[in-house]
Amino acid sequence: MRHDTLDAFLDRNGIKWDRGKSSTRERVLDCPECGKAGHLYVSRSTWLWNCKRCDARGNEYGLKRAFGLQYDIEAPSGGDHERE
């Protein structure tokens, strides 16, 4: 599923991250689940994420879905396929 880096994904989708709290290993964002600013920590290498306020967490697919940037489409055969 991953075709680019976390930073490229964030930049392409206009998602701002907190440069003061972020490090070389993770980015700190506003949580798309609870809305708390600067509480969502995302690993730059694994894309695993966790909100320190509401405890929402997941992987790359879950992060994209939480931001509304991952969706399912129905294939002509009737099966579901994931698409970025």
C-alpha positions, 0 to 999 in steps of 0.5 A: 500500500505504501508508495511514499514516505510519511512526510510526502503523504502529509505534505501532499494532503496538506496535513500540518505537523507540529515541528516543535514536538516532532523528532527524526523518528516520529511526527506529531499531528492533530488527532483526526478522532478526538480533534486534540491538537498535537497529541497524535504520534506517528512513526515515520518508519512503520506508520504506526500511530497513537493519540495520547489523549483518546488512545486511538491507534492503528497502522497506515491504513487506519491513519489514512482512513481516519483522515478520510483519505483511504476508501473502498471501491466496489470492483466490477466483479462485486468484490471490494478493493482498497484504493488510495 
